Amino acid sequence: MKSLLKKLLALLPTAFAAGLVGAWRTLRERFALWRAYRHDHRWYARVSGTFGPRRRRASLEAALIKAYHRIEKGLALAQPRPGFGRDAIDTLLDDGAYYLRHHGQGLTIARLINVLDEYVAFNERHGVDLGWLRPRLQALKAAAAGGPASTEGGTRELTRQDIVDAVAIDFTRFVEHRFSIRQFSDEPVTDAQIEQAVRLAKRSPSVCNRESGHVFVASDPATMARVLALQNGNRGFGEQAGRVLVITSRVDTFLTVGERYQCWIDGGLFAMTLIYALHAQGLGTCCLNWSVEPATDLALKRVSGIPDGHAVIMMLAVGHLPEALRVAQSPRRPLSDVMNPL
């Protein structure tokens, strides 16, 4: 069929034939774009928590975290307003009780109780009547008794010097010596190294601290080969990697139409922290982009077992550095291209 079309085009004037080919390619790409958006719409509606966050445990947890973080933010202000946030607390108490009835105990419940305890203590110091809250909080505590304990949730005291002391590194040099590495030694990357980096990546900012970032770790050569075969940017070096990480964002932690693109933001922040955490251990990384059409995304999930509710952000090749290597200089745009006054 293609050969016949080429013969027919050859019979037409060159400029006219080129115009037909260009129009066909534009139409084909527009149709592919429409199909991709249609897929994304149906997928987000199906796997996110937009249409009823109570229908799945992860979405309800996200709703609870979103609500108790509103209280944490209020308590972290220089001058919190006594009695603030009653609507958020009503949501917390209702959804917390529902969670306990349908999903049992968990760390999320323990943390929200800690937040509410701090809220009560703050308002007691300011003479606020919390008669509407205390009985419901006691009932929630009674229902959660015997569950996981946690000291997290609420706020903590810090000094400026605490932070200054903690960041006393040459960050400019650290960043300027992070390169995309396409040459790896055969020294094995350990589970402990990956786990340490992921622990640090969990500290990444995320919308209302919902922590959608996730990592799937490919360790054996066969699994790495399967996932790398679907990514076009690793030829000539991907097989040298000690591990291949697939970085995703859990879409069931997002609860509104307005958050339909939030997985890419939170997932990108998570990925960057993970890259720096691996760099801090002296490991080399190369970001492998995942700008693909739906069919390729579905193929990756099929061969890897990644759940459909995860948005694939990118892959990351990880390995030890050889003693000497070459890297792309990758010159950056002038500062004037990336910063402007408002």
JOHUUR-V482599 format. One record per pair of residues at least 12 apart in sequence whose C-alpha atoms are under 6 Angstrom apart, sorted by sequence separation. I is the first residue (numbers start at 0). J is the second residue. D is the distance in Angstrom with one decimal. If there is no record, write none. Layout:
BEGIN
i | j | d
I | J | D
I | J | D
END
This chain:
BEGIN
i | j | d
248 | 262 | 5.5
248 | 266 | 5.3
66 | 87 | 5.5
218 | 242 | 5.1
289 | 313 | 4.9
217 | 242 | 5.8
288 | 313 | 5.1
217 | 243 | 5.1
287 | 313 | 6.0
287 | 314 | 4.9
216 | 244 | 4.7
287 | 315 | 5.6
215 | 244 | 5.7
286 | 315 | 4.8
215 | 245 | 5.0
285 | 315 | 5.7
214 | 245 | 5.7
285 | 316 | 5.1
214 | 246 | 4.7
284 | 316 | 5.4
213 | 246 | 5.9
284 | 317 | 4.6
213 | 247 | 5.1
283 | 317 | 5.8
212 | 247 | 5.9
213 | 248 | 5.8
283 | 318 | 5.3
212 | 248 | 4.6
282 | 318 | 5.9
283 | 319 | 5.7
211 | 248 | 5.0
282 | 319 | 5.0
283 | 320 | 5.8
114 | 152 | 5.3
211 | 249 | 4.8
113 | 152 | 5.5
114 | 153 | 4.4
109 | 149 | 5.9
81 | 122 | 5.8
106 | 147 | 5.8
110 | 151 | 5.7
104 | 146 | 5.4
105 | 147 | 5.9
110 | 152 | 4.8
67 | 111 | 5.9
188 | 241 | 5.5
187 | 241 | 5.8
212 | 266 | 5.4
181 | 236 | 5.6
183 | 239 | 5.8
212 | 269 | 5.8
250 | 308 | 5.7
250 | 309 | 5.8
205 | 265 | 5.3
249 | 309 | 4.6
248 | 309 | 5.4
247 | 309 | 5.8
248 | 310 | 5.1
247 | 310 | 5.3
247 | 311 | 4.4
247 | 312 | 5.1
203 | 269 | 5.4
246 | 312 | 5.6
246 | 313 | 5.5
246 | 314 | 5.9
200 | 269 | 5.6
245 | 314 | 4.5
244 | 314 | 5.5
244 | 315 | 5.0
200 | 272 | 5.0
243 | 315 | 5.7
200 | 273 | 4.8
243 | 316 | 4.7
242 | 317 | 5.2
240 | 316 | 5.7
241 | 317 | 5.8
196 | 273 | 5.8
240 | 317 | 5.5
241 | 318 | 4.7
240 | 318 | 5.0
196 | 276 | 4.9
196 | 277 | 5.6
71 | 153 | 5.2
180 | 283 | 5.6
180 | 284 | 5.5
179 | 284 | 5.9
180 | 285 | 5.3
179 | 285 | 4.6
183 | 318 | 5.5
184 | 319 | 5.5
183 | 319 | 5.5
184 | 320 | 5.7
183 | 320 | 5.2
184 | 321 | 4.8
183 | 321 | 5.8
68 | 207 | 6.0
65 | 207 | 5.1
61 | 209 | 5.7
61 | 252 | 5.1
58 | 251 | 5.3
58 | 252 | 5.1
47 | 250 | 5.1
48 | 251 | 5.2
47 | 251 | 4.2
46 | 251 | 5.8
48 | 253 | 5.7
49 | 254 | 4.2
47 | 253 | 5.8
48 | 254 | 4.5
49 | 255 | 4.7
46 | 308 | 5.3
END
